[in-house]
Amino acid sequence: MVTYLPQKREEGLKAGTLKQLFREEIKKSYEEYVEQIGKEFADSTAHFQDALNDILADGKKIF
């Protein structure tokens, strides 16, 4: 998401609309994440949210 849509990311960070702008991309990524590691593990950890905050949100606690 960061690599392919840098302007959209910057816009979302500045306007505080990152969650809304990337809603579909985040949904698809989470579905793939769950498929790869399993629902139980995904539900029991904050790894996905941590990665969104670290990478997509540039270290801010948005997710």
ABEGO torsion letter per residue (X at the ends): XAAABAAAAAAAAAAGAAAAAAAAAAAAAAAAAAAAAEAAAAAABAAAAAAAAAAAAGGBBAX
